[in-house]
Amino acid sequence: MNRIIVTGGAGFIGANYIHHLFADPDFKGSVLNLDKLTYAGNRESLLPLEKAYPDRYFFAETDICDAEKVARAFAEFKPDTVVNFAAESHVDRSIDGPMEFIQTNLVGTAVMLDNALRYWRGLDEDAKAKFRFHHVSTDEVFGSLGDEGLFKETTPYDPSSPYSASKAGSDHLVRAWHRTFGLPVLISNCSNNYGGYQFPEKLIPLMILNCLEHKPLPVYGKGLNVRDWLYVTDHCDAINTIIRSGKLGETYNIGGHNEIRNIDIVKNICSLLDEIRPLDRLSSYIELITYVADRPGHDFRYAIDASKIQNELGWTPKETFATGIRKTVMWYLENPDWWHSIQERKYRQERLGLGK
């Protein structure tokens, strides 16, 4: 991993991944970040790296659906690794505008694969053997679980939303390029990520910022939907573990071992802020909780069986939810300029995904 193309590197997980790379003293390589800079892409997340590593970190505003620009990036940067984060990723937005998800998540992935294959075929045998294309996906491709059971790598796909269906399709494309053409690929399906730099349309940053602004905390339905939560830095570490040690063509589930109901997530955030930044006019931020109409097609429960990556590659998450959520709350408290900028230009925490 000396020359890495990261797609979607100005988004939440992609930005954290690039920070994670440069925080490793053993990493001496270079990164080319290809990002379209949609509403969720924020180049400001990576400004410290642009300043600190001008000869090792490079940015190109690029839509992965643009085959000409993607081909140029491969030809000029000459990567040995590609990590494909680029995706439209918010379920609610996929309800309001599904075609953008089809375009980026399906067409964009196909463009990346097509260009990676042509580039890979032109390498010498030693470089071919070292090349990796890692595709980052989601547990939502598996659909919804009841009260029991876990998603395994062999669980049949059963996506519910336009978002998860588009990601399921992209996973199948990656497998097809490996089985048909021999492209050396790896796939990971992760549970819900949380941490710094996350766009505030997602549950955890939305609740933190609404608390700080004394706004209602909208909880879908009764808040009983269950997700497994993975701290973003643990996810980044798992991706590198898979790239370095994973078996080509294989899929690895990445989970945080933290199954929690949505309402308990919200109450946890409220309790932390009661401790760190108590309110004067309310006894607790919990009083801000407001139950709203549920999301259409809202999957009840996701839960990851991450035993394969643990048993075969020796990876386990380092953060518990208690340690990770405290770090996350503190990050938003300590970085108001980052999210104030988003509020001023893009998003004021309004409700999305009503399908109207």
Sequence and secondary structure as in RCSB ss.txt:
>XXXX:A:sequence
MNRIIVTGGAGFIGANYIHHLFADPDFKGSVLNLDKLTYAGNRESLLPLEKAYPDRYFFAETDICDAEKVARAFA
EFKPDTVVNFAAESHVDRSIDGPMEFIQTNLVGTAVMLDNALRYWRGLDEDAKAKFRFHHVSTDEVFGSLGDEGL
FKETTPYDPSSPYSASKAGSDHLVRAWHRTFGLPVLISNCSNNYGGYQFPEKLIPLMILNCLEHKPLPVYGKGLN
VRDWLYVTDHCDAINTIIRSGKLGETYNIGGHNEIRNIDIVKNICSLLDEIRPLDRLSSYIELITYVADRPGHDF
RYAIDASKIQNELGWTPKETFATGIRKTVMWYLENPDWWHSIQERKYRQERLGLGK
>XXXX:A:secstr
  EEEEETTTSHHHHHHHHHHHH TT   EEEEEE   TT  GGGGHHHHHH TTTEEEEE  TT HHHHHHHHH
HH  SEEEE      HHHHHH HHHHIIIIIIIHHHHHHHHHHHHHTS HHHHHH EEEEEEEGGGG  B SS  
B TTS     SHHHHHHHHHHHHHHHHHHHH   EEEEEE EEESTT  TTSHHHHHHHHHHTT  EEEETTS  
EEEEEEHHHHHHHHHHHHHH  TT EEEE  S EEEHHHHHHHHHHHHHHHS  SSSS GGGGEEEE   TT   
B  B  HHHHHHH    S  HHHHHHHHHHHHHH HHHHHHHHHHT          
